[in-house]
Amino acid sequence: MHSKFFLFMIIMMFFSFKITGQGNTSGHAELDSASLLSGTQSENAAENKITQPFEWESAGDVLKYEIKIFKIDEKTGLKNQVYFHETTEEENETCLIYLEPLLSPGHYESEIKVYNVLGILEESLTAREEFVIRRAYMPEVRSVSYPLYMRSTIYLDDLDNDGIIEVDGRNLFMPDKSGKELTLTNYFLKGNKTIYPDEVLSHDDERNRKIKFRFDMKKLDVGLYHMYAQDASGLHSEENSDSELIVKFKKWMDLDVEGGYTCPFVLHDDTLPLYLDSKAYPLSLYGKLAFMPFKHSWGYLGIGLRTSISRLERKESGYTIDGNLGKLHLLFVFQKTMFRKRLTAELHGGAGIGYFNNIVFHFPRNINSEPLNTVSLSFCAGFSSQFYINKRLYSAFALDYIFTMNKDMALGMLEPSLSIGWQF
């Protein structure tokens, strides 16, 4: 038998009614419910009944439990017994009874005494627990507004976002952090995740029809949310078009196009430096395109194309070498905007091809070698930063590592680049 057992009080309030002709469900019930609620409360709200289940932890094999409930006078602290019950054999097994008549709102204390199978009171197992019964209301959300736009939409690419959301409806009481109020309402946005407000900015104390919150903008991501107002009883507002809040970007996608200068530098494999007598190839151009259709508050995802072309040359007294080296890569791109969207940091990587084009040895008397034209598998990984001069025009710096393989060499190159770009 347990030395102690835990007692808790759950009051489940089930209420619903429908106004015909309008197609809306609304209303409130000024009926009794408790402060501690089961997770299945809302699932049974359509049963249109009120119950006050009282549940406790089993003490093992017993003859009976003796249950008393006292109402506490908030002014004097005096306790007045309002309920008494001795359990049956079936109730001993379930450790569950339903209180009748229903208790009114207020502060209470319960006492459970345990009688063992011999009918002897087990003093050490007597348990007492305080709880609160609150009045149940049916909250109703009639509109959700983002005052910055005067509509139920938040644009994440707006620099002036303040996260303030205003809710109109009925039975919208203040949240209660003290745990002592007899009426309270909890609020949250429910979508692809559940988000609670950081603070209450204002409340219509007399009518309980309007309340204003501040949400952390960093927690809001793209999606459709519904504002929920949940009463202490577990009754909550409906999920409908009136409770909707849309979070999105004004531009659903970005298309970045940029071009500029690069200077590849060979890090490893001596084949090119051996023939060209240089590890750097400054006669080079760079270009990139990025398509970013997946935009979220935590960053943007998309795909891109990166290309660069270098002129390869070496002049000696007895011969010259020239040709071109081109690279093209398909990239996966991640971008994160910072500093009020003036700076974008980017990580990218992917695979593509390296193209050795028309590389020829030229000798005196117009003697030339066979041109080398070959396509090789190539990989690219790097980062870049974009600084926006205005909303569209930006300058960019990138640093990429490119690894190109063929049967004769494994060429690793570092390519820094400077470019100018435009975002469509």
Secondary structure as UniProt FT lines:
FT   STRAND          7..9
FT   STRAND          12..13
FT   STRAND          18..19
FT   TURN            20..23
FT   STRAND          24..25
FT   STRAND          31..34
FT   TURN            39..41
FT   HELIX           42..47
FT   STRAND          50..51
FT   STRAND          53..56
FT   STRAND          64..72
FT   TURN            74..76
FT   STRAND          79..86
FT   HELIX           89..94
FT   STRAND          96..98
FT   STRAND          106..115
FT   TURN            117..118
FT   STRAND          121..136
FT   STRAND          140..146
FT   TURN            147..150
FT   STRAND          153..155
FT   TURN            156..157
FT   TURN            159..160
FT   STRAND          164..170
FT   STRAND          185..190
FT   STRAND          194..195
FT   STRAND          199..203
FT   TURN            205..207
FT   STRAND          210..214
FT   HELIX           217..219
FT   STRAND          223..231
FT   TURN            232..233
FT   HELIX           241..243
FT   STRAND          244..248
FT   STRAND          254..262
FT   STRAND          265..268
FT   HELIX           271..276
FT   STRAND          284..296
FT   TURN            297..298
FT   STRAND          299..315
FT   STRAND          320..338
FT   TURN            339..342
FT   STRAND          343..363
FT   TURN            364..366
FT   STRAND          367..368
FT   STRAND          372..388
FT   STRAND          393..405
FT   STRAND          410..423
//
